[in-house]
Amino acid sequence: MLNNFKVLIKMKYWNYLELQMKENRYCQHFIKVYSRRRLCHLIINRELRDDVQRRIPSSRLHNLAYQITKVFKNERASTYFIPYISYGPGLKRAAKGKLFDCLNNRRREYRKSGLINSSRRSSTSSESSFSSIPLPEGLIQSTEEEGNYIKSVVEENLNWLRNSSDPWDLVEINWNLTSSFRLKRLMSQDGPSIAEYMTEFPCLKKPAGYLLILKDFTVVYPKSVDKLYQNLPIYRKKIIDLTLTKSKKTKDSTVHQILNDYLQYSSEDEETSNVVCLFCLVFLIGNSARDGFITKISSDAEIQETITRRREKLSSLGHTLQPFIIIVGPSYNSIQNYLVIVDNTIYKLHSITAAVDCCFKIFLTLNAEYPVESTGIWSFIQKGFYQIKTPWDKNYTTVSALLSDLGIPIILNKRYIVLFKHLDLYHSQSIDSYKTFIKP
């Protein structure tokens, strides 16, 4: 433990620090006696020893904060550094922490003493550098030199993500800091495919990787984050009742039997009702294959076979495997697992609503096509539950009719404005003439 910390600070004060730590026996007691502030002073002094005007990137402060927690087990990295984060317009959190404060104080002292020129503040101040990373306004207002610096800092964060997937707290910090740059690339003409993106950032293949995509959705569509959870309970009964009414008119015995399989559980608990409601959409939309939306299997042993069979089927038709949902259980009222399949990665969710929410947000965040068999259903979920309209939307008569039958307002904007100020994307074009690039 002492050797780790010795490497961390590498300074002439080490012998004194080591003596203090040995005398106090416990690192945590040392922190209390010697004080966190003094520890930060020693670390920042070391960082600026060779060049008082040296820029210290956020990733370096992240690492220093993390290394402190490895030595002093009861300390939290957030005590020492929390980066500036922009979650979207009006949702910003300033950088803070003891290391950050110490660095700013030291800069201030150097300026007063004339060691550094105050005119260089924008290119040397960590505060200026950090605050401009997530914000395009900062990029626009910065000098070319500062802009290049910001780009190099973010590239450092991106390289960390390309090569690391642990510890998770650093993954989340670097992910937040690079959101605007990654999302701009995803939305560009030559952006990566889903498979390429998942391979580029190995953290996405972790069990909690989907949480990173949900974070990005919050950046792009901050007003639609909880829409499914809000609207599904409102329209659930209407959807089931409408299905019951229409099922009585169908003359197809096979369809009638399938609907009865769903509807016999419609009055069960809330979770089962949600499952039934979402399966009813297959019947109401009319032009979708049931398994193209949610595939139900009886046991976990069937998962890999189901994925392989679906991939091969789509490949034979000239399509790629898009994200889709698998639920596992003997019947609709006893589902044991909810899975979202993205390329070769399986995410496990806790409910059918969470699975649909996750899968939908993956489509929009990764700029991916809906599965060919269930495009109509996902279009309804997008327009009806999330109330999101995009320039590349297709119009389906059945979707419009269902929205009308359920009394869900239809978005009628003739001009669609994409105003992702935090992504430095500004577009205002006619839907009919808007061209976009959606990756398979």
N, C-alpha and C positions, 0 to 999 in steps of 0.2 A: 504493500500500500504506500509506504513512504517513498519507494523508488518511483512509483507512478507520479506522485506529486512533485518529486524532485525534477522529473522530466518536464512536468507541466510548467513550472515557474523558472527553472534554470537561472538562478541569480545568486549574487553574493550573499544574500540574506539566508541562504538555505541552511547553513550550519546553525544559525540562531533559531530558525523555524523548527529544525529537527530536534534541537535541544528542548524547545518549548513543548513539542508534541510528546517527546519521551517522558518529560517530567510530568505532564498532565495525563499520560498513559492512554487517553482516549481522544480520538480525532474530534469527536463532537464537542468534548469539553474544551479542546484547544480552540475550536471555532468560537465558542462562547467567550473564552478568556481573551483571545487575541483579536476578535471581532471580524466580522465579514468585510467591513469597510476596509480595514487594513490589508486583508488578504487581497481584495480587489486592487488596492493601490499597488501592491507588490507585482501583481500580474500585469496591470496596465503599464507600469514603469518598465517592465521587461519588454512588453510589446513595442514600446516607443523608444527603447534605449538607443537603437542604432539610427533611427530617423524619426524626429518628433513630428514630421509632416506625413508620416506613413498612413495610408488608408487601411483601416482594419475592417474587412468585410463582415457582413452579418454571419456568414458561415463560420468565421473564426471565433466570434463571440459565442455562437451556438456550441462549438466544440469545447471552448474553455469552460462554459457553464456545465456542460455534460461531464467533462473530466473532473470538475470539482465534486460532482455528486458521486463519482466513482471512488473518490478518496474519502470524502465525508458522507457516509451512507445515509445519514438522516437529512441531508441538505436536498433542496429541490432546485432543478435547473432554472425554473421560472423565477426563483429569487434573484438570480444573477443576470438573466437576459430573456426578454420576450420581444420578438421582432415586431416591427410595424406590419400590420396585416390589413388589407382592404377586402372586405367581403362583398363589396358592391357599392353603388352610389349611396353616400350617407351612412355607410356602415364601415367605419374605420377604427382601428385600434393603434394608438401610438406606441412606438418602441419604448421599453422601459426595463428596469432591472439595475442591480447594483454595479455590475460591470459597465453597463451603458452610461449610468450616471457618473461613474468615476472617470470614464473616458471623456465625457463632455466637460467635466470639471477640470481635468488636466488640460484639455484644449484651451479652455478659457484662461487658465493660468499662463499657458505658453503665449497666448495672444497678448495678454497684458504685459508680459515681460519682453515682448518683441521677438520671441524665438520663432514664431510663425506669423505669416502675414494674414491679417483678417480678410483681405480680399480673396484669399484662396479658400474661404470657408466652405463654399459649395462643393469643392473638389476634395476637401480633407475632412469635413465634418461627417461623422457617422450619421448624425441625425438627418442631414440633408440627403445623404446617400440612401439610407434605408427608406425614407419616406417617399423617395421618387421611384423606387424599384417597382412597386405594384401599380403605379399610377401613370397613365399615358400623358396626363397634363405635365407631370414632372419631366417626362422625356421631351415633350415639346418645348418646355421652357428652359431646359438645361442647355448648357453650351455643348458643343460637339465633343469636347474632352470629357465632360461629365457623362454625356450620353454613352460614350464608349466605355467608360468605367462601369456604369450601371449594367451595361450589356455583359461585361466581363464578370461582374459579380453574380449575375443571374446564371450565366453559363456555368459558373462554379457550382451553384446550387443544383443545376440540372445534371451536371456530371456526377455530383454526389448521389443523386437519385438514380442515375443510370447504373451505378456501381454498388449501391448499398440499399438494403431493405430493413436494416436494424441499426440502432434502436428506433422504436416506433415514434417516440416523441420527436426525434430529429427528422424522421420521414415526414411527419405532419408539418413541421416548421418549414422545411425546404419545399414541400408541396404547396403550401400557402404562398410562399414567396415567389413561386414560379408560375402561378395560375394564369396570369394574363398572357404570358409568353407561350405557354403550352396551348392554351385555348385558341389563341390567334392562329397558331400553326395547324391545329385540328380543323379549323374552319377555312383554311386556305385550299386552293386548288390542288396543290401537291402535298397535302397533309398525309399523315400515315394512315394505313388501314388499322382496323381493330387489332389484328394479329401483330402488326408491327409495333403498335403503341404498347400493347401488353408486354411484348418482348423488350422494348426499350426501357421500360420502367418496371423492374422485377417486383417492386413493392405491390403492384396491382395484382400479382398472382398469389399474394398472401391471403389468408382467410378474411382479413379485415380490409382487403384492397378496395372493395366496393365503396367503403366509407370515403375514400379519397375522391372517387368519381362523384359521390353525393355532395362533397364539399364544392367541387367545380360547378355542379348544377346550381348550387346556391349563389355562386358568383354570377352566372349567366342569367338565371331566372329567379331572382330573390323573392319575387312576389308569389311564386307558384310552388314553393317548397312543400307546403302541407296541404295542397289542394285536394289530393286524392283522399286523404284522411278526413277532410272536411266534407267533401261532396259525395263520397260513396255511401255513407249512412243516410244522406238526404234522399238519394235517388234509388237506393237498393230496393225498397218495397215496390216502387213504381216499375222498376225493371222486371222484377219477379211477377208482379200482377199482369203486366203487359205480355209476358211470356206465357203465363197461364191462359190468358184470353186467346192468344194466337195459336197456342198448341191445340186448342179445341177445334180449330178450323183446318188443321193440317190433315191431309188424307194419306200421307206417307207413313206407313206403320213403323218403319225403322226409325224415322225421326221422332215419331210419337213415343216410342219405347225409350229412346235416348233422353228425351225431355222428361219423361216420368222418372228416370234414374236420378236426374238432377232435382226435380221439383218435390220429390217425396221428402227431401231434407230441408225444404225452404223455411220451415218454421222452427228449425233447431236453434242452437245457440248462435251468437253473433258471428263467430268465425265461420261456421258452416254456412250461414246465410250469405256471407261475403263470397265464399267459394261458389255457391250455387248462382248467385247474382252474376259473377264474372263469366261463368260458363254459359249463362243465358244469352250473353252478348253474341256468342257464336251463332245461335239460332236467329236472333233479332237482326244482326247485320246481314246474314244470309249468304255472303260470298266467301266465307272463310272455312278452312279446315280446322277442326277442333284441336288437333295436336299441334298445329302451327302456332297456337296461342299459348295454351297451357297443356302440357302432356302429363297425364296421370298414369302412374305405374303402381304396382302393388308392393314392391320391396326394393331395398337398396341394391340388391344384386342385379337389378335390371338397368341401373343408371348408365353405366358405361356402354352397354349394348344399345340402349336407346339413343345415346348421343352419336355413336358410330353409325347406326342405321339411318339416323336423320341426316347426318353429314353426307353419307354416300348417296342418299336419295336426292338431296339438293344438288350435289355435284353432277349427278347424271342428267339433271335438268338445266345445268349451266348456271346454278346459283351457289352462293357461299353460305355457310352456316352463320346465321345471325343470332344474337342473344335471344334466348327463350327460357321458358319456365318449366320446371318439372316438379310435380308434387307427388309425394310417396305415401301410400296408405291403402288399406284394404277397401275403404269406402269413402264417400265424400264427407262424412261426418266423423271420420277418424284419420285425418291426415297427420302423419308423423314428421315429415320433413318438407320444407319449401326450399327449392334450389333455383338459382339463376345461373344459366350456363353462358359463359362468355369465352369464345374460342375453346381453349383447353382448360380453362379455369372454372371451378365450381364454387359459387358463393352460397352459403347457407343462411337463410333468413328465418325469422320467427313467426311469420304469419303470411297469409295469401296477399294481404294488402301491402305488406312490406316488400314482398317479392315482386309484385306488379309495379310498385313505386320504384324500386331499385332498377328493374329492367327498363322501364320507360325512361328514367333519367340517364341510363347508360346510352340509350339510343340518341337522345338529344345532345348530351354532353360530348359524346364521341363522334357526333355528326354522322350517324350510321343509318342505313336504310332499315325500315321495318321488314320483318320476314314476309316473303312474298305471299304466303298463305293467310296471313293475318293482318295485312295492311289496313283493311277497313276497321278492324277492332281497335288497333292502336291509334288510328286516326280519330275514332270516337273518343277514346280515353284522353287523347291530347286536347281535343276541342271541347269535349263535354265536361270532363273532370278537372283538367288542369287549366282550361281556358287560355290555351296558348295557340297563337296563329303564327305560322312561319311562311316565308316567301315561296317555299317549295311544296306547300301543301297540295294534295290532290283532292278533287271534289268527288264525293261518293253520294249518290242519290239516297242509298239506304242509310248512310250516316246522317245526312241532313234530315231525313224523315224521322229517324229515331230521336234526334235532338228535339225535333218539333213535338213528337208524341210525348216525350218526357217533360216538356216545358223548359228545356235548357236553352238559354239565350244563345243565338248563333252569332259569332263574331263576323261583322260585315264590313270591316275596314277595307276600303278600296286601295288604300296605300298603306304599306307595312313599313314601319320605321324600326330599324334595328339600331338601337342607341346603346351600344355597350361602351360607355365612356371609359370604363375601367379596362377595356380590352383594346382601346385605341381603334375601334371599328365604328365608322359612321356611314350608314347607308340610308338612303331614302329613295325608294324606287317603286314603280308600279309592280304589283304582284305578277301581272301577266308578262312583264318584260324582265323580271328579276331572274338572273341566272345564278345558280349555285352548284356546288360540287359535293355530292353525297357519296361517301366511300362505302364500298361493300364490306 
